[in-house]
Amino acid sequence: MEPIAPNPFTGFVFYIFIACAIIIISYTCNFYYLAFLSGRRKENQDTISIGEPTVTIHLPIYNEKYVTSRLINSVCDLDYPKQKMCIMILDDSDDNTTEQIAELVENYKGKGFDISHIRRGTRQGYKAGALKYAMKYTKSEFVAIFDADFIPPKWYLKRAIPYFAKPNIGFVQCRWGHVNENYSALTQAQALSLDFHFLVEQRAKSNSHLFMNFNGTAGIWRKECIEDSGGWHTATLVEDLDLSYRAQMKGWKCLFIPDIVVNAELPVQMNGAKRQQFRWAKGSIQCAIKLLGGILVKRKIAIDAKLQAFVQLTRHIVFPLMLIQFLALPILLASNVNLYIVSFLPVVTLATYVAMGPGAYLFIIRNMYDKNRKEKAIAMPYLIIYSMGMAVNNTIAVIDAMVGKKSEFLRTPKYGIVKNTDDWREKAYNLPFSKTTLLELFFGIYGIMAILIAFYSRNPIWIPIIALQTMGFLYIACLSFSHTRFKRGNSKIDYTKTKEEKMADILHKLAVAGIVAIICFGAYMAYTGYQNDVYPMDLSIGLFDRIMASSEPKTIMTDINAIKGYLPAEGNPVWIFPTDTTNFTRIQADLDVMFASAEKISVVPRDSSAFHTGMMDISLRAEIIQGNMMDIVPYMYASVSNILFTCVWIAAIIGIFTILKRKKQHLESFDKSNGV
């Protein structure tokens, strides 16, 4: 196996692969650096009683009928003087959430609470627009913010407010807890990911001069800081990250309080989790485009703070790089490019991957938790598969942000799921799978082909790495399909299933079965196509290596006959600008010449110059033909028949997707026609 790529195209792919690997490793090492900071430094957060200042609590809500009552009740149960606490419910809903809120507000007003139900009459600016609107009527010194699915503990304000002892503290961010962490593997993966963010990244940045971000909820702002930083902006999908960075650029300090935990509900539907990840990924890149220039040129910001700001705002760029690597790896393996860290010891590659990835994360988990380390370690495989599978979804988000595509702020549906026995499937707000799922399917099938290539190219050490990513793509895609429901999201009341919905569910199940059948058929065709077309080429390339190293004419003749049997008798697989060097008729003729030469020198004395000259001629011819074969291999994958089959395969899946989408539109039209 050669250490460098055998032709210019593969060489280009090789250098792209290495560049992606270097960048990904750099971002990974930065996380380990933050883990070191979070473990090395102790929190130095002064808490001095500052009395009981006035606090306004902003509750931005949009169509949250399953969690709204829980939120408002928990906020009104806070152990804080009523006369010092103002509650503003920023309601942009267009379903019966509004009626729920109105009833609760009237009830708590009667109990003496300063609580108001604010209706803008528009969703302009979405959550950021609602918060910006509320600031016009906010008179208090501090502003606390909770999203609809959060459940602040009774003592929250009394324990959090004292952290504003220093006048330069602009906001404090509290840790998110997870009320439904053990609901499924999906929620366990999300919980562990968020814990890494809070207990590693946020803790490290809070204990240093590095920029940290506000997480949009479970935190308190000093009103003066919001106003001094320019207020809430609506240009990005992550108004919290945007404002927190602008505040720190103005010189305000921020704190993360790991000991104050506010429980919240994790998304239980895969399509909802993907929507949340998409918003975070796209919003981060939007903030990078908007803010990085100002951060990098500002002299008062330390170099390492600038570097960390760059890493945090651009870290989602890792996802498209992962996809590029995933696409490139099978090409390089099929071309016999050496990708091992130590060429003579391939196992070092896998050991390094394990040490840099899962091994290091398990060590961090050991230092993060006091009691439930074992349960968190068990969730680590879920997180790996979940994170890898999200690469397609987040790559689209990154591309959307980079090209400046505008998109709606799509909230993550929550269903009031707390106990493991709670069910969300028959509730409103369920999301169907999107077109992104088709891409995830493509990468899953591509991964299966890549595993076969790794096996047949005698590179089994790469199979576990490819398999993890493949499992991730298929896991995300399969859950996206299986979690798809056709419950109407904006209905004013909860219906029992109508005939229309029952038919939609049946259609959905048939569609999923059809898609699974198409996937299985595609996998089978990919396997048989590789075995019949590409694998013989790989075997032939390997036999040419043996011919070039051999000095036995009879063995060479046997290998040449084997190669002739593996290769087609005629045809040119290079269908774009074909040349005679890739024509199988000519290659077969050259093999006949090689066979005749080997036959002649088989009777020549081994110590004669004729024998050595003949062997050199055979070796040179073998090297030339092997090079031609390597040029042919990519075209065996991208043959006309394969391209046509792929187009039909994709068209079949898109056709099923279109049918489901039309059915959903039919249900929505039915709702509108009946005034629902």
C-alpha positions as CSV (number, residue, x, y, z in Angstrom):
1,M,0.0,0.0,0.0
2,E,1.5,3.3,-1.1
3,P,1.9,6.2,1.4
4,I,0.8,8.7,-1.2
5,A,-2.1,8.9,-3.6
6,P,-1.5,7.2,-7.0
7,N,-3.1,9.8,-9.2
8,P,-3.9,13.6,-9.1
9,F,-7.6,13.2,-8.3
10,T,-6.9,10.8,-5.5
11,G,-4.1,13.0,-4.3
12,F,-6.5,16.0,-4.1
13,V,-9.0,13.9,-2.1
14,F,-6.1,12.7,0.1
15,Y,-5.0,16.2,1.0
16,I,-8.6,17.4,1.6
17,F,-9.1,14.4,3.9
18,I,-5.9,15.2,5.9
19,A,-6.9,18.9,6.1
20,C,-10.3,18.0,7.5
21,A,-8.7,15.7,10.0
22,I,-6.3,18.4,11.2
23,I,-9.1,20.9,11.7
24,I,-11.4,18.4,13.5
25,I,-8.6,17.3,15.8
26,S,-7.9,21.0,16.6
27,Y,-11.5,21.6,17.7
28,T,-11.4,18.3,19.7
29,C,-8.2,19.3,21.5
30,N,-9.7,22.7,22.3
31,F,-12.5,20.9,24.2
32,Y,-10.0,18.9,26.1
33,Y,-8.2,22.2,26.9
34,L,-11.5,23.6,28.3
35,A,-11.9,20.3,30.3
36,F,-8.5,21.0,31.8
37,L,-9.5,24.5,32.7
38,S,-12.8,23.5,34.2
39,G,-11.1,20.9,36.4
40,R,-8.0,23.0,37.4
41,R,-9.7,26.2,38.4
42,K,-12.2,26.6,41.3
43,E,-15.2,28.8,41.0
44,N,-14.4,32.3,42.4
45,Q,-17.9,33.7,42.6
46,D,-18.6,36.2,45.4
47,T,-22.1,36.2,46.8
48,I,-23.0,39.1,49.1
49,S,-26.6,39.9,50.1
50,I,-27.9,42.7,48.0
51,G,-31.3,42.6,49.5
52,E,-34.3,41.8,47.4
53,P,-34.1,44.0,44.3
54,T,-36.9,44.2,41.8
55,V,-37.0,41.4,39.2
56,T,-39.1,41.1,36.1
57,I,-39.6,37.5,34.8
58,H,-40.0,37.2,31.1
59,L,-41.7,34.0,29.9
60,P,-41.7,33.9,26.0
61,I,-44.3,31.4,24.8
62,Y,-45.5,30.2,21.5
63,N,-48.0,27.3,21.2
64,E,-47.0,25.4,24.4
65,K,-50.2,24.1,25.8
66,Y,-48.7,21.0,27.4
67,V,-46.2,22.9,29.5
68,T,-47.5,26.4,30.0
69,S,-49.4,25.8,33.2
70,R,-46.4,24.0,34.7
71,L,-44.2,26.9,34.0
72,I,-46.5,29.7,35.2
73,N,-47.4,27.8,38.4
74,S,-43.7,27.2,39.2
75,V,-42.8,30.9,38.6
76,C,-45.7,32.1,40.8
77,D,-44.5,29.6,43.5
78,L,-41.1,31.3,43.7
79,D,-40.1,32.3,47.3
80,Y,-39.7,36.0,46.6
81,P,-41.7,39.1,47.7
82,K,-44.7,39.6,45.4
83,Q,-44.2,43.4,45.4
84,K,-40.6,43.0,44.1
85,M,-41.5,40.5,41.4
86,C,-43.2,41.3,38.0
87,I,-44.2,38.4,35.7
88,M,-44.6,39.1,32.0
89,I,-46.0,36.3,29.8
90,L,-45.0,37.1,26.3
91,D,-47.6,35.1,24.4
92,D,-47.3,34.8,20.6
93,S,-49.5,31.7,20.4
94,D,-52.1,31.0,17.8
95,D,-53.7,27.9,19.5
96,N,-55.5,27.3,22.8
97,T,-52.4,28.1,24.8
98,T,-53.6,31.7,24.9
99,E,-56.8,30.7,26.6
100,Q,-54.9,28.7,29.2
101,I,-52.6,31.7,29.9
102,A,-55.5,34.1,30.2
103,E,-57.2,31.9,32.8
104,L,-54.0,31.5,34.8
105,V,-53.2,35.2,34.7
106,E,-56.7,36.1,36.0
107,N,-56.3,33.6,38.8
108,Y,-52.9,34.8,40.0
109,K,-53.9,38.5,39.6
110,G,-56.7,37.7,42.1
111,K,-54.0,36.4,44.5
112,G,-52.1,39.6,44.4
113,F,-49.4,38.8,41.8
114,D,-48.1,41.5,39.4
115,I,-48.6,39.3,36.3
116,S,-49.5,40.4,32.8
117,H,-50.4,38.6,29.6
118,I,-48.7,40.4,26.7
119,R,-50.0,39.8,23.2
120,R,-48.1,41.7,20.4
121,G,-50.4,40.6,17.6
122,T,-47.4,39.5,15.5
123,R,-44.5,37.0,15.6
124,Q,-42.1,39.5,14.1
125,G,-38.6,38.7,15.4
126,Y,-39.9,35.6,17.1
127,K,-38.5,35.0,20.6
128,A,-36.0,37.9,20.3
129,G,-38.8,40.2,19.1
130,A,-41.0,39.3,22.0
131,L,-38.2,39.9,24.5
132,K,-37.3,43.2,22.8
133,Y,-41.0,44.3,23.0
134,A,-41.2,43.4,26.7
135,M,-38.1,45.5,27.5
136,K,-40.2,48.6,26.7
137,Y,-42.3,47.9,29.8
138,T,-39.7,46.5,32.1
139,K,-38.8,48.8,35.0
140,S,-37.0,46.5,37.3
141,E,-33.2,46.2,38.0
142,F,-33.0,42.6,36.9
143,V,-34.6,40.4,34.2
144,A,-35.0,36.6,34.6
145,I,-35.9,34.5,31.6
146,F,-37.5,31.0,31.4
147,D,-38.5,29.1,28.3
148,A,-41.8,27.3,28.5
149,D,-40.4,23.8,29.3
150,F,-38.4,24.9,32.3
151,I,-39.4,24.4,36.0
152,P,-37.5,26.9,38.2
153,P,-37.1,25.7,41.8
154,K,-38.9,27.7,44.6
155,W,-35.6,29.2,45.9
156,Y,-34.3,30.2,42.5
157,L,-34.3,34.0,42.8
158,K,-33.0,34.1,46.4
159,R,-30.0,32.0,45.5
160,A,-29.2,33.5,42.1
161,I,-29.6,37.2,42.8
162,P,-26.7,37.4,45.3
163,Y,-24.3,36.6,42.5
164,F,-24.8,40.1,41.2
165,A,-22.7,41.5,44.2
166,K,-20.2,43.1,41.8
167,P,-21.7,45.9,39.7
168,N,-19.9,44.6,36.5
169,I,-21.7,41.3,36.4
170,G,-24.0,41.5,33.4
171,F,-25.7,38.1,33.6
172,V,-25.6,34.8,35.4
173,Q,-26.4,31.5,33.7
174,C,-27.6,28.5,35.7
175,R,-27.2,24.9,34.8
176,W,-29.9,23.0,33.0
177,G,-31.3,19.9,34.6
178,H,-33.2,17.2,32.8
179,V,-36.6,16.2,34.0
180,N,-37.0,13.3,31.5
181,E,-33.4,12.3,31.0
182,N,-34.0,8.5,31.2
183,Y,-37.1,8.6,28.9
184,S,-35.1,7.1,25.9
185,A,-31.6,6.7,24.4
186,L,-32.3,10.0,22.6
187,T,-32.9,11.9,25.8
188,Q,-29.9,10.3,27.5
189,A,-27.7,11.4,24.6
190,Q,-29.0,15.0,24.7
191,A,-28.6,15.2,28.5
192,L,-25.0,14.1,28.4
193,S,-24.2,16.5,25.5
194,L,-25.7,19.4,27.5
195,D,-23.9,18.4,30.6
196,F,-20.6,18.5,28.7
197,H,-21.5,22.0,27.6
198,F,-22.4,23.3,31.0
199,L,-19.9,21.4,33.3
200,V,-17.0,21.7,30.9
201,E,-17.3,24.6,28.5
202,Q,-19.4,27.0,30.6
203,R,-17.5,26.3,33.8
204,A,-14.1,26.8,32.2
205,K,-15.1,30.1,30.6
206,S,-16.9,31.4,33.7
207,N,-13.8,30.8,35.8
208,S,-11.5,32.7,33.4
209,H,-11.6,35.7,31.2
210,L,-12.9,33.8,28.2
211,F,-16.3,34.7,26.6
212,M,-19.2,32.5,27.7
213,N,-22.7,32.5,26.3
214,F,-26.1,33.0,27.8
215,N,-28.2,29.9,27.0
216,G,-31.5,31.7,26.4
217,T,-33.2,30.5,29.6
218,A,-32.6,29.7,33.3
219,G,-30.6,32.9,33.7
220,I,-30.8,36.5,35.0
221,W,-29.7,39.7,33.3
222,R,-28.9,43.1,34.8
223,K,-31.3,45.4,32.8
224,E,-28.6,48.0,32.5
225,C,-26.4,45.4,30.7
226,I,-29.1,44.6,28.2
227,E,-29.6,48.2,27.3
228,D,-25.9,49.1,27.3
229,S,-25.2,46.2,24.9
230,G,-27.8,47.3,22.4
231,G,-30.7,45.1,23.5
232,W,-32.1,42.1,21.8
233,H,-31.4,41.7,18.1
234,T,-33.5,39.7,15.7
235,A,-30.9,39.1,13.0
236,T,-29.9,35.6,14.1
237,L,-31.6,32.5,15.4
238,V,-29.7,32.6,18.6
239,E,-30.5,36.0,20.2
240,D,-29.0,34.7,23.5
241,L,-25.6,34.0,22.1
242,D,-25.6,37.3,20.2
243,L,-26.5,39.5,23.2
244,S,-24.1,37.8,25.6
245,Y,-21.1,38.3,23.3
246,R,-22.0,41.9,22.7
247,A,-22.3,42.4,26.4
248,Q,-18.8,41.0,27.0
249,M,-17.4,43.0,24.2
250,K,-18.6,46.1,26.1
251,G,-16.7,44.9,29.2
252,W,-19.5,43.2,31.2
253,K,-18.6,40.0,33.1
254,C,-20.7,36.9,33.3
255,L,-21.0,33.9,35.6
256,F,-22.1,30.3,35.3
257,I,-23.6,28.9,38.5
258,P,-23.3,25.0,38.4
259,D,-24.9,24.6,41.8
260,I,-28.2,26.2,40.7
261,V,-29.9,23.6,38.5
262,V,-33.2,24.4,36.7
263,N,-34.9,21.3,35.4
264,A,-36.3,21.3,31.8
265,E,-37.8,18.9,29.4
266,L,-35.6,17.4,26.7
267,P,-37.0,16.8,23.2
268,V,-38.4,13.3,22.9
269,Q,-39.2,13.3,19.2
270,M,-36.2,13.0,16.8
271,N,-37.6,15.6,14.4
272,G,-37.9,18.1,17.2
273,A,-34.3,17.4,18.4
274,K,-33.1,17.9,14.8
275,R,-34.9,21.2,14.6
276,Q,-33.3,22.4,17.9
277,Q,-29.8,21.3,16.7
278,F,-30.4,23.0,13.3
279,R,-31.3,26.3,15.1
280,W,-28.3,26.2,17.3
281,A,-25.9,25.3,14.5
282,K,-27.2,27.9,12.1
283,G,-27.4,30.6,14.7
284,S,-23.8,30.1,15.8
285,I,-22.5,30.6,12.3
286,Q,-24.7,33.6,11.9
287,C,-23.2,35.1,15.1
288,A,-19.7,34.3,13.8
289,I,-20.4,36.2,10.6
290,K,-21.9,39.1,12.6
291,L,-19.6,39.4,15.5
292,L,-16.2,37.8,14.8
293,G,-14.8,40.8,13.0
294,G,-15.5,43.1,15.9
295,I,-14.1,40.6,18.4
296,L,-10.8,40.0,16.5
297,V,-10.0,43.7,16.1
298,K,-10.9,44.8,19.6
299,R,-7.7,45.5,21.5
300,K,-9.0,45.1,25.0
301,I,-9.9,41.4,24.4
302,A,-7.1,39.0,25.2
303,I,-5.7,36.8,22.4
304,D,-6.8,33.5,24.0
305,A,-10.3,35.0,24.5
306,K,-10.4,35.9,20.8
307,L,-9.3,32.4,19.9
308,Q,-11.9,30.8,22.1
309,A,-14.6,33.0,20.8
310,F,-13.6,32.0,17.2
311,V,-13.7,28.3,18.2
312,Q,-17.1,28.6,19.9
313,L,-18.8,30.5,17.2
314,T,-17.4,28.3,14.4
315,R,-17.3,24.9,16.0
316,H,-20.3,23.6,14.0
317,I,-18.0,23.8,10.9
318,V,-16.8,20.4,12.2
319,F,-20.0,18.7,10.8
320,P,-19.5,19.5,7.1
321,L,-15.8,18.5,7.6
322,M,-17.0,15.2,9.0
323,L,-19.1,14.6,6.0
324,I,-16.3,15.4,3.6
325,Q,-14.1,12.9,5.4
326,F,-16.8,10.3,5.4
327,L,-17.2,10.7,1.6
328,A,-13.5,10.7,1.0
329,L,-12.4,7.7,3.1
330,P,-13.9,5.0,0.8
331,I,-12.3,6.6,-2.3
332,L,-8.9,6.6,-0.6
333,L,-9.3,3.0,0.7
334,A,-10.3,1.8,-2.8
335,S,-7.3,3.6,-4.2
336,N,-4.9,1.8,-1.7
337,V,-3.8,5.1,-0.1
338,N,-2.0,4.5,3.2
339,L,-3.9,6.3,6.0
340,Y,-2.4,4.7,9.0
341,I,-0.6,6.8,11.6
342,V,2.1,4.2,11.7
343,S,2.3,2.5,8.4
344,F,3.6,-0.9,9.7
345,L,1.2,-1.0,12.7
346,P,-2.5,-0.2,11.6
347,V,-3.9,-0.9,15.0
348,V,-2.2,2.4,16.2
349,T,-4.7,4.3,14.1
350,L,-7.7,2.7,15.9
351,A,-6.0,3.1,19.3
352,T,-5.4,6.8,18.7
353,Y,-9.0,7.3,17.6
354,V,-10.3,5.6,20.7
355,A,-7.9,7.6,23.0
356,M,-8.7,10.9,21.3
357,G,-12.5,10.3,21.3
358,P,-14.4,7.9,23.6
359,G,-11.5,7.3,25.9
360,A,-10.9,10.9,26.7
361,Y,-14.6,11.6,27.1
362,L,-15.0,8.8,29.6
363,F,-12.1,10.3,31.6
364,I,-13.9,13.6,31.6
365,I,-17.2,12.0,32.7
366,R,-15.3,10.5,35.6
367,N,-14.3,14.0,36.7
368,M,-17.6,15.6,36.0
369,Y,-19.9,13.6,38.2
370,D,-19.8,12.5,41.8
371,K,-22.5,9.8,42.0
372,N,-24.0,8.7,38.6
373,R,-20.7,8.3,36.6
374,K,-21.6,4.8,35.6
375,E,-25.0,5.7,34.2
376,K,-23.5,8.6,32.3
377,A,-20.7,6.4,30.9
378,I,-23.3,4.0,29.6
379,A,-25.0,6.9,27.8
380,M,-21.7,7.7,26.0
381,P,-22.3,5.3,23.0
382,Y,-25.7,6.9,22.5
383,L,-24.1,10.4,22.4
384,I,-21.5,9.3,19.9
385,I,-24.0,7.8,17.5
386,Y,-26.4,10.7,17.9
387,S,-23.7,13.3,17.4
388,M,-22.3,11.6,14.3
389,G,-25.8,11.1,12.8
390,M,-26.6,14.8,13.3
391,A,-23.8,15.7,10.9
392,V,-26.1,16.0,7.8
393,N,-28.7,18.1,9.7
394,N,-26.1,20.5,11.1
395,T,-24.2,20.7,7.8
396,I,-27.3,22.0,6.1
397,A,-27.6,24.5,8.9
398,V,-24.0,25.7,8.5
399,I,-24.4,26.0,4.7
400,D,-27.7,27.9,5.2
401,A,-26.0,30.4,7.5
402,M,-22.9,30.8,5.2
403,V,-25.0,31.6,2.2
404,G,-27.2,34.0,4.1
405,K,-30.5,32.1,3.7
406,K,-33.2,33.4,6.0
407,S,-35.4,31.0,7.9
408,E,-38.1,31.1,10.4
409,F,-37.4,30.6,14.1
410,L,-38.9,27.2,14.6
411,R,-39.4,26.2,18.2
412,T,-38.8,22.8,19.6
413,P,-42.1,21.1,20.5
414,K,-42.5,20.0,24.1
415,Y,-45.2,17.7,25.4
416,G,-45.0,17.7,29.2
417,I,-43.1,14.4,29.3
418,V,-41.8,13.7,32.7
419,K,-42.4,10.0,33.5
420,N,-41.2,7.1,31.3
421,T,-44.8,6.1,30.9
422,D,-45.8,9.4,29.4
423,D,-46.7,9.3,25.7
424,W,-46.3,12.1,23.1
425,R,-47.3,10.3,19.9
426,E,-51.0,11.3,20.0
427,K,-50.4,14.9,21.0
428,A,-50.4,18.0,18.8
429,Y,-47.2,19.7,17.5
430,N,-45.7,16.4,16.2
431,L,-43.3,17.0,13.3
432,P,-43.0,15.0,10.1
433,F,-39.6,14.0,8.7
434,S,-38.0,16.5,6.4
435,K,-36.0,16.3,3.1
436,T,-32.8,16.1,5.3
437,T,-33.8,12.6,6.2
438,L,-33.3,11.5,2.5
439,L,-29.7,12.8,2.7
440,E,-29.2,10.9,6.0
441,L,-30.4,7.8,4.2
442,F,-28.0,8.4,1.4
443,F,-25.1,8.7,3.8
444,G,-26.3,5.6,5.6
445,I,-26.2,3.5,2.4
446,Y,-22.9,5.1,1.4
447,G,-21.6,4.0,4.7
448,I,-22.6,0.4,4.1
449,M,-20.7,0.5,0.8
450,A,-17.7,2.1,2.6
451,I,-17.7,-0.8,5.1
452,L,-17.6,-3.3,2.2
453,I,-14.8,-1.3,0.5
454,A,-12.8,-1.3,3.7
455,F,-13.2,-5.0,4.0
456,Y,-12.4,-6.0,0.5
457,S,-9.5,-3.5,0.2
458,R,-8.0,-5.3,3.3
459,N,-8.4,-2.3,5.6
460,P,-10.6,-3.8,8.3
461,I,-9.2,-1.4,10.9
462,W,-11.3,1.4,9.5
463,I,-14.6,-0.6,9.7
464,P,-15.4,0.4,13.3
465,I,-14.9,4.1,12.5
466,I,-17.1,3.9,9.4
467,A,-19.7,1.8,11.1
468,L,-20.2,4.3,13.9
469,Q,-20.9,7.1,11.5
470,T,-23.1,4.8,9.4
471,M,-25.1,3.7,12.4
472,G,-25.5,7.4,13.3
473,F,-27.0,8.3,9.9
474,L,-29.3,5.3,9.9
475,Y,-30.4,5.8,13.5
476,I,-31.3,9.5,12.9
477,A,-33.1,8.6,9.6
478,C,-35.0,5.7,11.0
479,L,-36.2,7.6,14.1
480,S,-37.1,10.5,11.9
481,F,-39.4,8.2,9.9
482,S,-40.8,6.3,12.9
483,H,-41.4,9.5,14.9
484,T,-43.4,11.1,12.1
485,R,-47.0,11.7,13.0
486,F,-49.8,13.5,11.3
487,K,-51.5,15.1,14.4
488,R,-52.6,18.6,13.6
489,G,-50.4,21.0,15.5
490,N,-52.4,24.2,15.5
491,S,-55.8,22.8,16.4
492,K,-57.7,24.7,19.1
493,I,-58.7,21.5,20.9
494,D,-57.3,18.0,21.2
495,Y,-59.2,15.7,18.9
496,T,-59.6,12.0,19.1
497,K,-58.3,10.5,15.9
498,T,-60.4,11.3,12.9
499,K,-60.8,9.0,9.9
500,E,-58.5,11.3,8.0
501,E,-55.8,11.0,10.7
502,K,-56.2,7.2,10.9
503,M,-55.7,7.0,7.1
504,A,-52.7,9.2,7.3
505,D,-51.2,7.0,10.0
506,I,-51.8,3.9,7.8
507,L,-50.2,5.6,4.9
508,H,-47.3,6.6,7.0
509,K,-46.7,3.0,8.1
510,L,-46.9,1.8,4.5
511,A,-44.5,4.5,3.4
512,V,-42.0,3.7,6.1
513,A,-42.2,0.0,5.1
514,G,-41.7,1.0,1.5
515,I,-38.7,3.1,2.3
516,V,-37.2,0.3,4.4
517,A,-37.7,-2.1,1.4
518,I,-36.1,0.4,-1.0
519,I,-33.2,0.8,1.4
520,C,-32.7,-2.9,1.7
521,F,-32.9,-3.3,-2.1
522,G,-30.4,-0.5,-2.6
523,A,-28.0,-2.1,-0.1
524,Y,-28.3,-5.5,-1.8
525,M,-27.7,-3.9,-5.2
526,A,-24.7,-2.0,-3.9
527,Y,-23.3,-5.2,-2.4
528,T,-23.8,-7.2,-5.6
529,G,-22.6,-4.4,-7.8
530,Y,-19.4,-4.0,-5.8
531,Q,-18.8,-7.8,-5.7
532,N,-19.3,-8.2,-9.5
533,D,-17.7,-5.0,-10.8
534,V,-15.3,-3.4,-8.3
535,Y,-14.0,-6.2,-6.3
536,P,-12.5,-8.0,-9.3
537,M,-10.7,-4.8,-10.1
538,D,-9.3,-4.7,-6.6
539,L,-8.2,-8.3,-6.8
540,S,-6.5,-7.6,-10.1
541,I,-4.6,-4.6,-8.7
542,G,-3.4,-6.8,-5.9
543,L,-2.2,-9.5,-8.3
544,F,-0.3,-6.9,-10.2
545,D,1.6,-6.1,-7.0
546,R,2.5,-9.8,-6.7
547,I,3.6,-10.0,-10.4
548,M,5.9,-7.0,-9.9
549,A,7.5,-8.6,-6.8
550,S,7.7,-12.2,-8.3
551,S,10.6,-13.9,-10.1
552,E,8.7,-17.0,-10.9
553,P,7.4,-17.0,-14.5
554,K,5.0,-19.8,-13.9
555,T,3.4,-18.0,-10.9
556,I,3.2,-14.9,-13.1
557,M,1.4,-16.8,-15.8
558,T,-1.1,-18.1,-13.3
559,D,-1.7,-14.6,-11.9
560,I,-2.1,-13.2,-15.5
561,N,-4.7,-15.9,-16.3
562,A,-6.6,-15.0,-13.1
563,I,-6.5,-11.3,-14.0
564,K,-7.9,-12.0,-17.5
565,G,-10.7,-13.9,-15.9
566,Y,-11.5,-11.0,-13.5
567,L,-11.6,-8.3,-16.2
568,P,-14.2,-7.9,-18.9
569,A,-13.2,-9.0,-22.4
570,E,-14.1,-5.6,-23.9
571,G,-15.6,-2.2,-23.3
572,N,-14.3,1.1,-21.8
573,P,-15.7,2.0,-18.3
574,V,-14.4,5.6,-18.6
575,W,-17.5,7.2,-20.2
576,I,-16.3,10.8,-19.8
577,F,-13.4,11.4,-22.3
578,P,-12.4,7.7,-22.6
579,T,-8.9,6.8,-23.7
580,D,-7.3,3.7,-25.2
581,T,-5.4,3.0,-22.0
582,T,-8.6,2.2,-20.1
583,N,-10.1,0.0,-22.8
584,F,-10.5,-3.5,-21.6
585,T,-9.8,-4.9,-25.1
586,R,-6.4,-3.3,-25.1
587,I,-5.7,-4.4,-21.5
588,Q,-6.6,-8.0,-22.4
589,A,-4.2,-7.8,-25.4
590,D,-1.4,-6.4,-23.2
591,L,-2.0,-9.3,-20.7
592,D,-1.7,-11.7,-23.6
593,V,1.7,-10.1,-24.4
594,M,2.8,-10.4,-20.8
595,F,1.7,-14.0,-20.7
596,A,3.7,-14.8,-23.9
597,S,6.8,-13.1,-22.4
598,A,6.5,-15.1,-19.2
599,E,6.0,-18.3,-21.2
600,K,9.2,-17.6,-23.2
601,I,11.5,-16.7,-20.3
602,S,10.2,-19.7,-18.3
603,V,12.6,-21.8,-20.3
604,V,15.5,-19.3,-20.2
605,P,18.3,-19.8,-17.6
606,R,17.7,-17.7,-14.5
607,D,21.2,-16.3,-14.5
608,S,21.1,-15.1,-18.1
609,S,20.6,-11.4,-19.1
610,A,17.6,-12.4,-21.3
611,F,15.8,-13.7,-18.1
612,H,16.4,-10.5,-16.2
613,T,15.5,-8.3,-19.2
614,G,12.3,-10.3,-19.7
615,M,11.3,-10.0,-16.0
616,M,11.9,-6.3,-16.0
617,D,9.7,-5.9,-19.1
618,I,6.9,-7.9,-17.4
619,S,7.3,-5.8,-14.2
620,L,7.2,-2.5,-16.1
621,R,4.1,-3.6,-18.1
622,A,2.4,-4.7,-14.9
623,E,3.0,-1.4,-13.3
624,I,1.6,0.5,-16.3
625,I,-1.5,-1.7,-16.5
626,Q,-2.0,-1.4,-12.7
627,G,-1.9,2.4,-13.0
628,N,-4.6,2.2,-15.7
629,M,-6.7,-0.1,-13.5
630,M,-6.5,2.4,-10.7
631,D,-7.8,5.1,-13.0
632,I,-10.6,2.8,-14.0
633,V,-11.8,2.0,-10.5
634,P,-13.7,5.3,-9.7
635,Y,-15.6,4.9,-13.0
636,M,-16.7,1.4,-12.0
637,Y,-18.5,3.1,-9.0
638,A,-19.9,5.9,-11.2
639,S,-20.9,3.8,-14.2
640,V,-23.9,4.9,-16.3
641,S,-25.9,2.0,-15.0
642,N,-25.1,2.8,-11.3
643,I,-26.0,6.5,-11.9
644,L,-29.3,5.5,-13.5
645,F,-30.1,3.1,-10.7
646,T,-29.2,5.7,-8.0
647,C,-31.5,8.2,-9.7
648,V,-34.4,5.8,-9.8
649,W,-33.7,4.8,-6.2
650,I,-33.7,8.4,-5.0
651,A,-36.7,9.2,-7.1
652,A,-38.6,6.4,-5.4
653,I,-37.9,7.7,-2.0
654,I,-38.7,11.3,-3.0
655,G,-41.9,10.0,-4.5
656,I,-42.9,8.5,-1.1
657,F,-41.9,11.7,0.6
658,T,-44.0,13.7,-1.7
659,I,-47.1,11.5,-1.1
660,L,-46.7,12.0,2.6
661,K,-46.2,15.7,2.3
662,R,-49.4,16.0,0.2
663,K,-51.3,14.0,2.7
664,K,-50.2,16.4,5.5
665,Q,-51.2,19.4,3.3
666,H,-54.5,17.8,2.8
667,L,-55.0,17.5,6.5
668,E,-54.1,21.1,7.0
669,S,-56.5,22.2,4.3
670,F,-59.2,20.1,6.0
671,D,-58.6,21.9,9.2
672,K,-58.9,25.3,7.6
673,S,-62.0,24.4,5.7
674,N,-63.7,23.4,8.9
675,G,-62.5,26.5,10.7
676,V,-60.2,24.6,13.1
